[in-house]
Amino acid sequence: MAGAATGSSVRATPEVLRAAVEEHRLVNLTGPLGSGKSWLVSRLPSARTVDLACAGAGDAVRTALGERTAQPLVLDGADGPGALALLEHVRTAYEARPAPLVLVSRRSLLARPGWTLSGAAVVETAPWPDDRVARLAVAAQLTGPAARELVVRLAGGNPLIAGAVCRALHAGATPDSPGAVADQVAQEITERLSREQPAHRWQRALERLAAMWGGDRELLGADRELFGTLGGLSLVTRTELGLAVVEPFRSVFEQAYRWRQPAAHSGSRSRALTHRGRQLGSETAVTRRSRIAEGVMALSGDAVIHETLFPASPADGAIQTAVPGDADAIGGLMHGWARQGGMDTRRTERLVEQWLRDDPAGFRLARDRDGRAVGVMGLVRVADRTVSSVEPLLQQHTERVLSGRRAQSLVLGAAYCPDRGLHARLLRDLLHHVMANGLLLTVSTPNPHYQRLLDRLRFHQHGTTTDDVYQCGRKPEIYSQDFERDAIAGWVGRLALGPGGAPHSTGRDVGQALAHITDAGWLAHSPLLRPPHTTTAGDLQEALREGVRALADSEEPGEAEAGWILLHYYLGRPQTHQQLARRLHMSRATYFRRLRYGLDVLGRRLTAG
């Protein structure tokens, strides 16, 4: 507990809290709304507790501070304006009291004026693990697996949210309507937040902020007072791009907003995407550009991206570069990665040993709050000395993928972390790194989930390796994306097009127009006719042909492939999609993904003039 006296926080358990109270006269138990703080202080033996939100709290506090007793005094709920005003009296009076004082707050006491140098021992609550949340759902008599899974997913380790989800389900909401469940949960959260600020304009602004994944005053359309009020809420934090709602509260508020006002929710996200696009176009600082790109990823609307990179679970830990002493931890985690993926563990061990010999600093570790290595990422920096590590991962794709970018390339061979929040942070940390340094990132993975993620992230797919590298019955797929400065904008533009389902409405219009490109009568009624650029059917015919050829001639490989498909299918000799896919040596899935992408890009360019 020595570190706590200097203001560094430690993880709260009943035993840790009791030890802190025995060792320090001033203890601050802190943690998010509903994280179990009141339950923890109830486990303090013989402590007297005053709830600062209750009527008469001021008199009760003054009386308790004047008592000459060894009994610990707990002041719970040090969050709202009234409670914070009482703390001013406490700050000057508690030193005369011989017994320990425990202040319970949602934000650290050290963030409050007058308390920063108080020397308080800060004890911080931690998110509940998923299995503990699942046990809570069972104790709440939720028997269906879908219901229990929803409790775990929405709770993000927060017991208040877990209990509120259980109550919503018992009240009649169903697991297949998470938005309806989230709406009831959001009401409970808002009621608890009213201790900090009476619910008023900030409630709607908080929903918009959650849907936008953060924003500044300009994006939120908030005046100075409203923006300041939002920033003062305990579940809102300040980031490089403005205010943001912390998880898991953000996910709850966004799902409730989408369920209750779907059109308004969609409009908020569209405004955020437009705003981020403008920011990216004008921003020169690489670190800030990577944060803006992350915001676009978060707004993609794709379930795979959200669940993998932006889960409701908070990232309770840190990401660090491995050092030589981490070899055993790396080996153990990589063994877990191999078992999880059904890979041959001996084959994996040999590969990992080679990676460690060639590039020991290429590994990144996710560490929990206690400093334990709980996740790993295996990266190889491309160089002459790492050829023996890179070639088994990329095989016949090595030269084509890395051509011209060897000195600025990273190859990702593995990523593993059972903790969802830290796993997401591990992956996002990598994306920030490659964007900040303008690197080419190549991924070799036999994992179907990662393959889906990379598809949704619009990485370029190059095909499988010749060999089953990990002897798991699945050959690794190779993906790459160049994050050189000028390439980031194009990648973000592809992300903004949305998930690879059907083309956007404009993309569908382009497909129909291309199918009727020789029929001037049909084109005369196309919604793509937009003065002044495409006033007549002839203008549209010319614009479509030029647009397809420009796409096929693009230096960006994904655009060029999409352009070739449009060129050969719509402007070439008649043939079926299946025939063209075989001719271009593409799988059916890749072919139609490229086709949809080409139609969307061409549609966006046409509508932009």
Residue pairs with C-beta under 8 A, 6 or more apart in sequence:
1 10
1 16
1 19
1 20
1 23
1 24
1 121
3 10
4 10
4 20
4 24
4 27
4 121
4 122
4 123
5 24
5 119
5 121
6 119
7 110
7 119
7 120
7 122
8 122
9 30
9 108
9 122
9 123
9 124
10 16
10 20
10 122
10 123
10 124
11 123
11 124
11 125
11 126
11 369
11 370
12 29
12 31
12 37
12 40
12 123
12 124
12 125
12 126
13 40
14 40
14 43
16 123
17 27
17 29
17 40
17 41
17 43
17 44
17 102
17 123
18 43
18 44
18 45
20 27
20 121
20 123
21 27
21 44
21 47
21 72
21 100
21 102
22 100
23 121
24 100
24 120
24 121
25 94
25 95
25 100
25 101
26 94
26 100
26 101
26 103
26 118
26 119
26 120
26 121
27 100
27 101
27 102
27 103
27 120
27 121
27 122
27 123
28 102
28 103
28 104
28 105
28 108
28 109
28 110
28 120
28 121
28 122
28 123
29 37
29 40
29 41
29 102
29 103
29 104
29 105
29 123
29 124
29 125
30 37
30 104
30 105
30 106
30 107
30 108
30 109
30 122
30 123
30 124
30 125
31 37
31 106
31 124
31 125
31 126
32 106
32 125
32 158
32 234
32 235
32 246
32 249
33 106
33 160
33 189
33 192
33 193
33 234
33 235
33 249
34 158
34 159
34 160
34 161
34 189
34 192
35 125
35 127
35 158
35 159
35 160
36 125
36 128
36 159
37 76
37 104
37 125
38 76
38 104
39 159
40 125
41 47
41 49
41 74
41 76
41 102
41 104
42 49
44 72
44 74
44 102
46 71
46 72
47 71
47 72
47 73
47 74
47 102
48 64
48 71
48 72
48 73
48 74
49 74
49 75
49 76
50 57
50 60
50 61
50 64
50 73
50 74
50 75
50 76
51 57
51 76
51 77
52 61
52 75
52 76
52 77
52 78
52 79
52 80
52 82
52 83
52 86
53 77
53 80
53 82
53 83
53 195
54 60
57 82
57 83
57 86
58 86
58 89
61 75
61 86
61 89
61 90
62 89
62 93
64 73
65 73
65 89
65 90
65 93
65 94
65 96
65 97
66 97
67 97
68 98
69 98
69 99
70 98
70 99
71 99
72 99
72 100
72 101
72 102
73 97
73 99
73 100
73 101
73 102
74 102
74 104
75 86
75 87
75 90
75 101
75 102
75 103
75 104
76 104
77 83
77 104
77 105
77 195
78 84
78 86
78 87
78 103
78 104
78 105
78 109
79 105
79 106
79 107
79 195
79 196
79 234
80 195
80 196
80 197
83 195
84 112
87 103
87 112
87 115
88 114
90 101
90 103
91 114
91 115
91 118
94 101
103 109
103 120
106 196
106 234
106 235
107 234
108 122
108 124
109 115
109 118
109 120
109 122
110 116
110 118
110 120
110 122
126 157
126 316
126 369
127 156
127 157
127 158
127 313
127 314
127 316
127 421
128 136
128 155
128 157
128 158
128 159
128 162
129 157
130 152
130 157
130 313
130 420
133 151
133 152
133 155
133 157
133 159
133 162
134 148
134 151
134 152
136 151
136 159
136 162
136 163
136 166
137 147
137 148
137 151
137 152
137 162
137 165
137 166
138 148
140 151
140 163
140 166
140 170
141 170
142 148
142 151
142 166
142 169
142 170
144 175
146 175
146 176
147 169
147 175
149 175
150 165
150 169
150 175
150 178
150 181
151 162
151 165
151 166
151 169
152 162
153 178
153 312
154 161
154 162
154 165
154 178
154 181
154 182
154 185
154 248
154 251
154 252
154 255
154 312
155 161
155 162
155 165
155 248
155 312
156 247
156 248
156 251
156 311
156 312
156 313
156 314
156 421
157 248
157 313
157 314
157 316
157 421
158 248
158 249
160 188
160 189
160 192
161 185
161 189
161 248
161 249
161 252
164 184
164 185
164 188
164 189
165 181
165 185
167 184
167 188
168 180
168 181
168 184
168 185
169 175
169 181
171 184
173 180
173 181
173 184
174 180
175 181
177 259
178 255
178 259
179 255
179 256
179 258
179 259
179 260
180 259
182 251
182 252
182 253
182 255
182 256
182 259
183 255
183 256
183 259
183 260
185 252
185 256
186 207
186 252
186 253
186 256
189 235
189 249
189 252
189 253
190 199
190 203
191 199
193 199
193 233
193 234
193 235
196 232
196 233
196 234
197 229
197 232
197 233
201 226
201 229
202 226
202 229
202 230
202 233
205 220
205 222
205 226
205 230
206 230
206 233
206 236
206 245
206 253
207 253
207 254
207 256
207 257
208 215
208 220
208 257
208 268
209 215
209 220
209 230
209 236
209 243
209 244
209 245
210 245
210 249
210 250
210 251
210 252
210 253
210 254
210 257
211 253
211 254
211 257
211 258
211 265
211 268
211 269
211 272
212 219
212 220
212 268
212 269
212 271
212 272
212 299
213 244
213 250
213 272
213 295
213 298
213 299
213 310
214 239
214 241
214 242
214 243
214 244
214 245
214 295
215 241
215 242
215 243
215 244
215 272
215 275
216 241
216 242
216 243
217 223
217 224
217 227
217 242
218 275
219 242
219 271
219 272
219 275
220 226
220 227
220 230
220 242
220 243
222 230
227 243
230 236
230 243
231 238
231 243
235 245
235 246
235 249
236 243
236 244
236 245
236 246
237 243
237 244
237 245
237 246
238 244
239 291
240 287
240 288
240 291
241 279
241 288
241 291
241 292
241 295
244 250
245 253
246 314
247 311
247 312
247 313
247 314
247 421
248 312
248 313
248 314
250 312
251 312
252 312
254 265
257 264
257 265
257 268
258 265
269 299
269 301
272 295
272 299
273 296
273 299
273 496
276 292
276 295
276 296
276 299
276 492
277 296
277 492
277 493
277 496
279 292
280 289
280 292
280 293
280 296
280 488
280 489
280 492
281 489
283 289
283 292
286 435
286 436
286 437
286 438
286 485
287 432
287 436
289 435
289 485
289 488
290 431
290 432
290 435
290 436
291 432
292 492
293 431
293 435
293 488
293 491
293 492
294 428
294 431
294 432
296 492
296 495
296 496
297 305
297 309
297 310
297 431
297 457
297 495
298 305
298 306
298 309
298 310
299 496
300 306
300 456
300 495
300 496
300 498
300 499
301 498
301 499
302 456
302 498
302 499
304 449
304 452
304 453
304 456
305 453
305 456
305 457
305 499
308 423
308 424
308 427
308 449
308 453
309 424
309 427
309 428
309 453
310 424
311 420
311 421
311 424
313 419
313 420
313 421
313 424
314 421
315 421
315 422
315 424
315 425
316 368
316 369
316 419
316 421
316 422
317 366
317 367
317 368
317 369
317 374
317 419
317 422
317 425
318 366
318 367
319 364
319 365
319 366
319 367
319 422
319 425
319 426
319 429
320 364
320 365
320 367
321 361
321 363
321 364
321 365
322 330
322 360
322 361
322 363
322 364
322 365
322 376
324 360
326 363
326 365
326 373
327 356
327 360
329 365
329 373
329 376
330 352
330 356
330 363
330 365
330 373
330 376
331 349
331 352
333 365
333 373
333 374
333 375
333 376
333 416
334 348
334 349
334 352
334 376
334 378
334 414
334 416
335 345
335 348
335 349
336 416
336 418
337 343
337 348
337 376
337 414
337 415
337 416
338 344
338 345
338 348
338 349
338 470
339 345
340 416
341 446
341 447
341 470
341 472
342 472
342 473
343 446
343 470
343 471
343 472
344 470
344 471
344 472
347 469
347 470
347 471
348 470
351 389
351 392
351 413
351 469
351 470
352 378
354 388
354 389
354 392
355 362
355 363
355 378
355 380
355 389
355 413
356 363
358 380
358 385
358 386
358 388
358 389
359 379
359 380
359 381
359 383
359 385
359 386
359 389
362 378
362 379
362 380
362 381
362 410
363 376
363 377
363 378
363 379
364 376
364 377
364 379
364 426
364 429
364 430
365 373
365 375
365 376
365 377
366 373
366 374
366 375
366 376
366 377
366 417
366 419
366 422
366 423
366 425
366 426
367 373
367 374
368 374
368 419
368 422
374 417
374 418
374 419
374 422
375 415
375 416
375 417
375 418
375 419
375 422
375 423
375 426
376 414
376 415
376 416
376 417
377 412
377 414
377 415
377 416
377 426
377 427
377 430
378 412
378 413
378 414
378 415
379 410
379 411
379 412
379 413
379 430
380 386
380 389
380 390
380 393
380 410
380 411
380 413
381 409
381 410
382 390
382 402
382 406
382 407
382 409
382 410
382 411
383 406
383 407
389 411
389 413
390 398
390 402
390 411
391 398
392 469
393 411
393 413
393 444
393 465
393 469
393 476
394 401
394 402
394 411
394 442
394 444
394 465
394 478
395 465
395 466
395 467
395 469
396 465
396 466
397 462
397 463
397 465
397 478
400 462
401 442
401 462
401 478
401 480
402 409
402 440
402 442
405 440
405 482
408 437
408 438
408 439
408 440
408 484
409 439
409 440
409 441
409 442
410 434
410 439
410 440
410 441
410 442
411 442
411 443
411 444
412 430
412 441
412 442
412 443
412 444
412 445
413 444
415 423
415 426
415 427
415 430
415 450
416 423
417 423
417 426
430 441
431 441
431 483
433 439
434 440
434 441
434 483
435 483
435 488
437 483
438 483
438 484
438 485
439 483
439 484
440 480
440 481
440 482
440 483
440 484
441 480
441 481
441 483
442 478
442 479
442 480
443 450
443 454
443 459
443 478
443 479
443 480
444 465
444 469
444 476
444 477
444 478
445 451
445 454
445 476
445 477
445 479
446 468
446 469
446 470
446 472
446 474
446 475
446 476
446 477
448 474
451 477
451 479
454 461
454 477
454 479
455 461
455 500
455 593
456 499
456 500
457 481
457 495
458 481
458 491
458 494
458 495
458 500
458 558
458 597
459 479
459 480
459 481
460 479
460 480
460 481
460 557
460 558
461 477
461 478
461 479
461 590
462 477
462 478
462 479
462 480
463 477
463 478
464 475
464 476
464 477
464 478
465 475
465 476
465 478
466 475
467 475
468 474
468 475
469 475
469 476
470 476
481 487
481 491
482 491
483 491
487 556
490 556
490 559
493 604
494 558
494 597
494 601
497 504
497 597
497 600
497 601
497 604
498 504
500 593
500 596
500 597
501 596
502 508
502 596
503 510
503 511
503 596
503 599
503 600
503 603
504 600
504 603
506 528
506 600
506 603
506 604
506 606
506 607
507 596
507 599
507 600
507 602
507 603
508 599
509 526
509 527
509 528
509 603
510 528
510 544
510 599
510 602
510 603
510 606
511 599
512 526
513 523
513 526
513 528
513 540
513 544
514 544
514 548
514 566
514 570
514 571
515 570
516 522
516 523
517 523
517 541
517 544
517 545
517 570
517 571
520 537
520 538
520 541
521 537
523 529
523 537
523 540
523 541
524 536
524 537
526 537
526 540
528 534
528 540
528 603
528 606
528 607
529 535
529 536
529 537
529 539
529 540
530 606
530 607
530 609
533 539
533 543
533 606
533 609
534 540
534 543
534 606
543 606
544 602
544 606
545 571
547 602
547 605
547 606
548 563
548 566
548 567
548 570
548 571
548 602
549 563
549 567
550 563
551 559
551 560
551 562
551 563
551 566
551 567
551 598
551 601
551 602
552 560
552 563
552 564
552 566
552 567
553 560
553 563
554 560
554 563
558 594
558 597
559 598
559 601
561 584
561 594
562 594
562 595
562 597
562 598
562 601
563 598
564 584
565 580
565 584
565 591
565 594
565 595
565 598
566 595
566 598
566 599
566 602
568 575
568 580
568 583
568 584
569 575
569 577
569 580
569 595
575 583
577 591
577 592
577 595
578 588
580 591
581 587
581 588
581 591
584 591
586 594
